[in-house]
Amino acid sequence: MFGVYVTHPQVNIDPQVPVPQWGLSETGRARANEAAQSAWAATLQRIVSSDERKAVETAELLARVSGAAVEVAADMYENDRSSTGFLPPAEFEKAADWFFAHPDESFHGWERAIDAQARIVKAIDRILADHDPEIPIAFVGHGGVGTLLKCHLQGVWISRDRDQPAGGGNLFAFSLADRIVTCDWTAMEQWKGFEHARA
């Protein structure tokens, strides 16, 4: 059976609000609602979300059709960037490039990429340790740690060229039996399901 790591789609950017408290934009909500109507989402029996608002909102929308309960895992949050606070988009992209290019160093106090990777891998391992591999599961979170998780599952070094397309709202799939990635980043509303996945 399959597992998917889903990133939240577009958000309302508000420099006056802490990033973890940002909610989905109208576009983001529309995309999550469309994805919830997909065949793959309807089969979900378990959904585990980061505790950041945008992720929880995405998870709740994905659960509408399947009726799966949404669990919250506090250790699935995005890489900690609180030391710099909000950065304008152009500055953030440069910072993110640096974050991935120097995984064992901190960008002005940010959580290091290697530490964020170890944290998200530990979180996923903990959740799957007692999970029935015959039950499809979705993890709902963020692009940064999602990319770090994907690099780990694929056995490759941390690199931003493994990152999701801009805008968020993407997923990658992996087999629960062996945790092999079977589908690269795909828009959440366009994915056809595990049976169509290709590594």
Buried (B, 14 or more C-beta within 10 A) or exposed (E): BBBBBBBBBBBEEEEEEEBBEBBBBEBBBBBBBBBBEBEBBBBBBBBBBBBBBBBBBBBBBBBBBBEBEBEBBEBBBBBBBEEEEBBEEEEBEEBBEBBBEBBEEBBEEBBBBBBBBEBBBEBBEEBBEEBEBEBBBBBBBBBBBBBBBBBBBBEEEBEBEBBBEEBBBBBBBBBBEEBEBBBBBBBBBEBEBBEEBEE
